[in-house]
Amino acid sequence: MNYIAIKMLMGDKGKYIGIVMGLTFASLIMTQQPAIFIGLMARSYSFLSDVGLPDIWVMDKKVQFIDDIKPLQDTELYRVRGVSGIEWAMPMYKGMLKARMADGTFQTCNVIGLDDTTLIGAPPILLEGKLEDLRRSDSVIIDVDGATEKLAKPPLVDGDKKIPLKVGDNLELNDHRAFVVGIAKVTRTFQSQPVIYTTYSRAKSYAPRERKLLSFVLVKAKAGENIHELTERIRANTGLAAYTQQEFMDLTYNYFMHNTGIPINFGISITLGFIVGAAIAGQTFYNFTLENLRQFGVLKAMGTSNWTLLRMILLQAVLVGSIGYGMGVGLTALFGYLMRHSILAFKFPWQLLVFSGAGVSLICMLAALISILKVIRLEPAIVFKG
Amino acid sequence: MGIAVRCENLTKIYDTSEQKVVALNSVNLKINLGELMMLVGPSGCGKTTLISVIAGILDQNSGLCELFGENLLTMKSKDKLQFRATQIGFVFQAFNLLPSLNAAENVSVPLIINGVKRDTAKQQAIEVLERVGLGERWKSYPNQLSGGQQQRVAIARALVHSPRLIVCDEPTSALDHTSGQNVMNLLKEVAVHKDRALVIVTHDARIFEFADRIAEMDDGHIVNMR
C-alpha cells in the first residue's frame, strides 16, 4: 500500500509540487531568519571569540558588554598582576577613533591597542604582512573588510570600484599618521566598523588625551589554576569585574538580548514565518487529502483498514516533509553561501537544523493528523454518491 | 442453488438533528448464487442504502442482513474488513479509479489489499484486463481511457480477487447506449458465475433485459419483484 500512497502523492505533479513548495517555503523561512538572527547575535561577541589566548578579562565593574568601555587607570594593570595564580596580565586598549580618508571624509574605526612587547590580543589570521611589523613606527594592521570597504580609497575614475587600502598605504588617525603594515582577517563585529590593530602605547597616542585609557586587562592563569577561583580572587583583590571568556560573551549576548529590539523584531519575524509556513504547508497537505478523500473512501470500501490508511497518510506527510525540509534547508545554505562575502550576518549551526526539522515535522504531523481524522471518520458509503 | 444475500426486516434510519429519514423500511430480500439481481426505483427510494448495507459498508438499525450465512452486523470490524476485502467486488457509477495508477495498478488494488505482492498482483491484473478486452491498454492511465474502457477496468478490478458478491452502482449511467450495452454484456459474460451473485442498482431501463430478477423499490420498501 506504500506504493499506492506514493503514487497518489506524486500522481498529480502540480499538487505534489505545490505541497513540496509550501513546505520548502516554510522550512526556508524557519531557517533563514533565525540564521541571520544567530549570525547577528554572534557578532555581538565576535571580538571576544577572536582573542583566544587570555583566560580572563578584567574591566571596570560597570561594563555591560564588549563595546561598553569604561577605561581604567594604567596602575590597575599592576594590581591585577599582583594577584596570585596569574601567569601573565596584559593591557588592551579598545576604542572608537576617527580615521580621515583620502577624500577628506571621516570613518569611525575600532582601534585595538595590544601590549607592546607580547602583542597579545592580535588578530587571528594575518592575510598580508607580519605581526612583528606592528613594532615599526606608526604601524597599524587593518582588517580586510575595512580595507576593501569603508577605508578603501576613492576610485581614480568616477564609477569605478573603490581601491582597497593595502600594505604600504597611509591613513590619518586622530591627526596622527598611521602606516599600514598588514591586512588581517577578523570576524565582523556587530557594528561592522573597520578594525585597526596597533600597539597599546601607540593607541594611547592616537586616542584623545584622557586620564584613564586602559580598557581591559587580559589575564592568563597559571597551569593547573582553577579559572573560576582565580576570577573570584581578582574580583576580591582588585574590586574590578573579572570574567572568563565565556562569561564575558554571555554578558555581552544578554545585554543585546535584553536591551535592544533585535530579539523581539526577529522573534516576531520567526514566529510569523513559522505560522505562515505552517498555514501554507498544513493547508496544502490537508487540501490534498480532501481532494483524495473519495480515493481513500474507495480503498476503505474495498477493505483497507484505518490503520493502513493512517500509515499511507503518514508516509505521504513524511515524504513531502523530508523533501520540503531538505530543499528549504538547502536554499538557506545556498543563501548563506552566496552571501558569505557580504556584510550580512549569517550563522547556521546544527541546532538550527534540529529546530527547523522539528518545526517542519510538527507542521507535517499536524496536517497529517487533521487529514487522518478526516479519513478515519470517512463513511466508505461516500463512494456510492455520484 | 445457495443463497448469497438474505435480508429480513432490514431497517435503516438516517437520524440528523433536523429530521429522521427512513431509508430502508423492513426490507426483505434474497439473492441467490449465480443470479444477477437489479435494484430499480426512483431517486431516494433506498437502493444505494440497501447495497451499502449488503456490501457491509453501512450498518442497519435493525433487521438481519446475512452474506453467505455471515451476519455482518455482529462481525468484528477487523473481520468485516477482511470479509469485504475478500468476498465483495465493487463497480461504481463514477468508476472511482485512482487517477495516478495505470489500469493494471488500479486492477491490482484489491489483491494488494489482500496482501498479494505487487508484481504477482500486476500479472494477475493484466490477465483479468485481457479478459475484459483491455490487455493491451494495461499501461494506460484513467484519463487516457474512454468512459466505457474505464468501466471495463473497474469491472476487472471488481473481479480480480474472485469475490463471491459483486455490487454495482449505476454501472451504465455515465456511458452512452452502446458502451452501456457492452459493459452489461461483459458483466454477464465474465462476472456471472454459479458461485457468485451480482447486485446492480440502476435507473437505466435499457439494461433491465440483462437481469435474472428485478426488485423495484419505493420509499424504503421493495414494492415489486419480477
Interface residues (C-beta under 8 A of the other chain):
Chain A: M1 Y3 I4 K7 M8 M10 G11 D12 R294 Q295 V298 L299 K300 A301 M302 G303 T304 S305 E379 P380 A381 V383 F384 K385 G386
Chain B: T48 I51 S52 A55 I57 L58 K78 L81 Q82 F83 R84 A85 T86 I88 F90 F92 Q93 A94 N96 L98 P99 S100 L101 E105 V109 P110 I112 I113 N114 R118 D169 E170 S173
